[in-house]
Amino acid sequence: MHLLRILLSRELFLLGLADLRAHKLRSFLTALGIIFGVGAVVCMLSIGEGASAEQLENIRLLGSNNIILRSVEPSGTQQTSQAQTSVQRYGLKDADIARLRSLPHVADVVLMREVADTMTHGSRKLEGSVLGTTPNFFDVVKVPLARGRTLCEHDALSGAKVCVIGARIKEELFANQDPLGQTINVVNPATGVVPYEIVGILGAVRTAGTPAKGLGARDVNRDMYIPLSTADLRYGNLKLKRASGRREIKEVRFSDVYLRVDSEENVLPVSHLAASVMRHGHKEQDYNIIVPLELLQQAERTKELWQIVLGSIAGISLLVGGIGIMNIMLASVTERTREIGIRRALGAKRAHITAQFLIETVLLSVCGGLIGIVLGISFAKLVDYAFADFQTIVPLWGVVLSFGVSAAVGITFGLYPARAAARLDPIEALNAGALSR
């Protein structure tokens, strides 16, 4: 308590500050370890927090109450070759949907089928995904709507030629234009060009460093959604592709199915039941089951692990910085033995000497910590500027923690040199100082 009162002394504080200012270069070099240590902590945590936050948000976009089933082409897909044509049949069927609907706790089912992958407007062309879907897709999957409206029951019942487009489609096909109410053409090799009226535009969805691939590894920004009834009427179940002089026909009834479970605690049991149902209906593994809740839990565990790893690396950096401070302060004690002897001879107590050196080390570490925080935030923002698709987040707890640790390092590693200075005998200190001169 006595030492704390001395540490708070304004006179000693100004004395310590004056000594640091008298040796500016030495003080700066001493604080470098803390500066880079704290800067590395803040920068790494900001990058890691940004990456984790967007990954978690992207998984939440899928809905923690949802289960996703996706048709995938198995390695041994049945192929029928006639001349230059191959036919492949696989994936989710109507019988699968009927069984999945009958599962307990399934509140809603979204059906989707990919019908084309080329869109045009005027002379511009874009490769993406054209998907027929049921109107409830936009309720079950929380894709943000920027403008206009989503598909509705009237569109489904009438087989309307309307669509909702992703943000990238708007940017590339309708640059400096308002797409709402305009026409976009879907190119399908089997049916030719079909125009659709744009009634809605989705907001941009991003992940760290890459376009959004939340919906079963699909780039949402390049998706175009039309009513499933329209897809049935105009395209059927067949999707035709031409490559290297060959025609490839894929017959897939549903490319994606979303099951909405009534509560989060039932998601995993229902996913196990869905897996069991699908195994009985398919001889080959021509589907995948994705459970966003499991992905979310795994991502959160990964985030916690990365925080521990980054914290450990940062702790080592600060430890090295603290050792540097201790070494310099020990050298300073040797250099200032005469000053210590004079102060002791004039009546200064050991607590005063301890406080003087401790104030200097704390000032070094605190100032180094503040500079390091500014440096770390600056580098984090530089990442934002250099990588447009990567958004860093500076966590307040990380800034507070790194600053607190830097102050603690100053106290911990400054205490030994301070006590070593205080334990010097006044007469020996004066004699050693005289000899050194």
Secondary structure, DSSP 8 states (H G I E B T S, - for coil): -HHHHHHT-HHHHHHHHHHHHHTHHHHHHHHHHHHHHHHHHHHHHHHHHHHHHHHHHHHHHH-TTEEEEEE---TT--EEEETTEEEEE-SB-HHHHHHHHTSTTEEEEEEEEEEEEEEEETTEEEEEEEEEE-TTHHHHS---EEEE----HHHHHHT--EEEE-HHHHHHHSTTS--TT-EEEEEETTTEEEEEEEEEEE---B-SSSB--TTTS--GGGEEEEEHHHHHHHTTTEEEEEETTEEEEEE-SBSEEEEEESSGGGHHHHHHHHHHHHHHH-SS--EEEE-HHHHHHHHHHHHHHHHHHHHHHHHHHHHHHHHHHHHHHHHHHHHTHHHHHHHHHTT--HHHHHHHHHHHHHHHHHHHHHHHHHHHHHHHHHHHHH-TT------HHHHHHHHHHHHHHHHHHHHHHHHHHHTS-HHHHHHHHHHH-
